[in-house]
Every structure is written in structure tokens, then in C-alpha cells.
Amino acid sequence: MKNEQLLQQLKDLAEKLNITVVEHSFRGVGVPVQSGPCRIKGEDFFILDKNVKLHQKKRLLAEYLAQKPLDDTYVLPVVREELARFEKGVEEQQQADP
């Protein structure tokens, strides 16, 4: 699956989890801002910097979604494989940090 398609599948999965994914340009805002999750008025959002490369957007969103409980949600096998890559990375990093 192409990166564009995989990113779209990750966005679709986020929507299933009631997380709104928004792409926004942070250039010229005057303060340092990074992509990531936030909560606004009780709603979950994941904001992606429109100016980062496609593979970075995919990685950022996959890392975030890999931490979410997905047992009751249908996830395409290719998307589940992508999430598993980051889920293992998070676990290994936690074990390495004392």
C-alpha cells in the first residue's frame, strides 16, 4: 500500500476512534508548534503539520494510534501491521529506560 493510502487509512481509523485529524500549516504562527494530540472542548484531535513529509505524518499518526486500544475496532491487516511496528518500538523503548 502506498504511503498516501496508508496515511488515509490511519486517518480513517482515527475517525472510528472519535479522533479528528487536522492538517494545518504552522509556518508563521510565531511560536514553536509540533504535530501531536490535543483535546479541545472535550473532543480529541490529532494535529499534523501540513509542511512535514508524508512519511513523517504517517509515522506520527501511527505512533499515536498504536497506543490506543483497538481490540473492538476493525483494522485492515496492513494498517494493523504498521501500528504493530510502532507498538513494539514503544514497548522496547520503555523496557530500555529504567
N, C-alpha and C positions, 0 to 999 in steps of 0.2 A: 504494500500500500504506500502511496506517495505521501510525503510529509504534509502536503496541504490537506489531503484526505484524512490523514491521521489526526491532524490538529482539529479538523472539523468534527471528527468522531469524539475527540476529547471534549470539545465544547458541548456537543450533544449530550454526552454523559454528565457533564456538569449541570446542564439544564434539568436532566432527570433527577438530580440530587438537589434541585432548587437553588442552584448557584448560578448567578448571572455572570457570564463572561463578557467583559467590555474591553475593547481595544481603544487606547487613547494615546495621543502624542503628548509626551511630557516635555518636549522641547519648548523652551521659552516660558516655563512656569515660574522660574525664579528660585525654586527650592529643589533640593535633591529628592527625587521620587523614584521608586523602584516598582517593578511589577510585583504583584502578590495579592493575597486575600485581604478582604476587609469586610466589615459589617456596617451597613448604613440603615438606620431606622429599622433595625431588626431583620434586615434582609442580607443574605450572603452574596458577596460579589468577588470575582477574581478579575483584577485589572491587569491587562497586558499592555506594555509599552509598544505602541504601533511601530516604533522605529527599530526594534531589535530584530535579529534574523529569525527566520521561520523555525529553524531547529531549536533556537533558544526558547521561543514561545512554546513549542511542543514540550520541551524538557521542563520548563517552569510549571506548566499546567499538569503534566503527568506526575511530577514530584508531589504536587499538592493533592491531586486526586488519589494517588497511591496510598495516602494516609487515611482516606475515608473508608468507612465500612461499606462494602459492595456486595455482601452476601445475598441480599434480597433484590438486587438490581441486575438485569440482563446486560452483559457487556460483551461486545464482539470479541472473539478469541484473539485477534490481532491487537486489539486495544488492551485486553487483559494481559497479554504478553508484555506490552510496552509498560504498563503500570507495574508489573512484577519486577521489571528491571530496576525501577526506582524504589520499590518497596524493599527489595533485598539490599540495595545500597544504603537505605536509611537504617535498616537493622544492623548491617555490618558496621556502619559508622557509629551507632550507639554502643555496640559492643566494644569497639576500639577505644572509645572515650571512657576513662574511669569515672 
